[in-house]
Amino acid sequence: MRTSRLRLLDCDLRVLRDDMKQVWLRTNRRVLLLSAAPLALLASIGLGAAFDPWDMGWALRGPGLVLAVAAGLALAVALALARQPRVAYEDGKVLFYVRLGRPTAIPIDAVECFLLGQGPALLPGEQYSKTVASTVVVRLAERAEEWSHGEFHPLLAAWCDGYITLRGTWCEPLSVDVVNRMNRLLRDASRAAV
């Protein structure tokens, strides 16, 4: 009886997993969560001012409230972005989260492989102008001409001539193992889609 319950539970969990997107590459959560600390501090300062402990009236309450709301919204966006993957798979499509709004969904049969590369980090400041970072290069099929070019946020990725280059600065730490895992997931998803 207990074994059959476990099998039923395992079956139910497998069905749930099939309905959800499969994360292939995560975002760089450290950068986003690091930016959340000053935002949380600003929101708490704003809240403190909004409660007006010095009885200064709306001269302090108004700006405090505005600061708390603005910092709170920015904090919510940073936390939402930290939860978002960089590359995922769902319903026969590889999803690229590298621009504002909805992800770019490319059919699985248009994606050939993932490669580890290097490219400019594009970090702000003159001292970082020559800094390089690891990248994931996505090779798209030549026959899929409609997917040869597209627009992404330039700090996150570039897409031209049938290649998508994901900047490693904004991804989980990249290595040969990570790229091999992505290729294995691509192979498994391609076989399942046929």
Secondary structure in CASP SS format (residue, H / E / C, confidence):
PFRMAT SS
TARGET T0000
AUTHOR 0000-0000-0000
METHOD secondary structure of the structure
MODEL  1
M C 1.00
R H 1.00
T H 1.00
S H 1.00
R H 1.00
L H 1.00
R H 1.00
L H 1.00
L H 1.00
D H 1.00
C H 1.00
D H 1.00
L H 1.00
R H 1.00
V H 1.00
L H 1.00
R H 1.00
D H 1.00
D H 1.00
M C 1.00
K C 1.00
Q E 1.00
V E 1.00
W E 1.00
L E 1.00
R E 1.00
T E 1.00
N C 1.00
R H 1.00
R H 1.00
V H 1.00
L H 1.00
L H 1.00
L H 1.00
S H 1.00
A H 1.00
A H 1.00
P H 1.00
L H 1.00
A H 1.00
L H 1.00
L H 1.00
A H 1.00
S H 1.00
I H 1.00
G H 1.00
L H 1.00
G H 1.00
A H 1.00
A H 1.00
F C 1.00
D C 1.00
P C 1.00
W C 1.00
D C 1.00
M C 1.00
G C 1.00
W H 1.00
A H 1.00
L H 1.00
R H 1.00
G H 1.00
P H 1.00
G H 1.00
L H 1.00
V H 1.00
L H 1.00
A H 1.00
V H 1.00
A H 1.00
A H 1.00
G H 1.00
L H 1.00
A H 1.00
L H 1.00
A H 1.00
V H 1.00
A H 1.00
L H 1.00
A H 1.00
L H 1.00
A H 1.00
R H 1.00
Q C 1.00
P E 1.00
R E 1.00
V E 1.00
A E 1.00
Y E 1.00
E E 1.00
D C 1.00
G C 1.00
K E 1.00
V E 1.00
L E 1.00
F E 1.00
Y C 1.00
V C 1.00
R C 1.00
L C 1.00
G C 1.00
R C 1.00
P C 1.00
T E 1.00
A E 1.00
I E 1.00
P E 1.00
I H 1.00
D H 1.00
A H 1.00
V E 1.00
E E 1.00
C E 1.00
F E 1.00
L E 1.00
L E 1.00
G E 1.00
Q E 1.00
G E 1.00
P E 1.00
A C 1.00
L C 1.00
L C 1.00
P C 1.00
G C 1.00
E H 1.00
Q H 1.00
Y H 1.00
S C 1.00
K C 1.00
T C 1.00
V E 1.00
A E 1.00
S E 1.00
T E 1.00
V E 1.00
V E 1.00
V E 1.00
R E 1.00
L E 1.00
A C 1.00
E C 1.00
R C 1.00
A C 1.00
E H 1.00
E H 1.00
W H 1.00
S C 1.00
H C 1.00
G C 1.00
E C 1.00
F C 1.00
H C 1.00
P C 1.00
L C 1.00
L C 1.00
A E 1.00
A E 1.00
W E 1.00
C E 1.00
D C 1.00
G C 1.00
Y E 1.00
I E 1.00
T E 1.00
L E 1.00
R E 1.00
G H 1.00
T H 1.00
W H 1.00
C E 1.00
E C 1.00
P C 1.00
L C 1.00
S C 1.00
V H 1.00
D H 1.00
V H 1.00
V H 1.00
N H 1.00
R H 1.00
M H 1.00
N H 1.00
R H 1.00
L H 1.00
L H 1.00
R H 1.00
D H 1.00
A H 1.00
S H 1.00
R H 1.00
A H 1.00
A H 1.00
V C 1.00
END
